[in-house]
Amino acid sequence: MNEQDPMGAAPSADAIEAQARAVIARLPAAFRQHLGEVVLLVEEEADAETLAALEIEHPLDLTGVYHGRPIGEKSAFDSAALPDRIHLYRQAILAEWCETGVRLDDLVAHVTIHEIGHHFGLSDDDMHALEDAVAD
C-alpha cells in the first residue's frame, strides 16, 4: 500500500519531511531564496509549552507552527536569535488526514505553505495563491 492509502502503515516523520521538502522545492525562486536559514522539523506532536502559548488544549489540534519573526519584521539586532523554524506535527497531520480524507501530500503541502506564509508575513489569500502555485 502507498502513502496515500489510509489503510496502509502510517507514514513516518521522514516521509512527511520528504513531502514538505518537495513542496519547498516547487516554490517560486523568489520564495525559496529566502528560506535558506529556516529549519524544517517534523515532530510527533507539539510540546506543552507551544500548546500553552497558542492556547490550544490538545496536540492533535495543531498540525504546524512557525517560530520566528516574519522577514518584514527582522532587523540587524536579530543576528543572535535562534534560527526561524517550521514545525510540522506528524500525529496531528495524520489525524486530519484520516478525518478528512484529503490526500496526504495535499495536506502536507497545505500545512507547509501556511507556515512558510507566516515566515513571509503573507495573508491567508496570499497563502492560498502560493499553495495553488505549487500544486501538482
Disulfide bonds with the S-S distance in Angstrom:
none
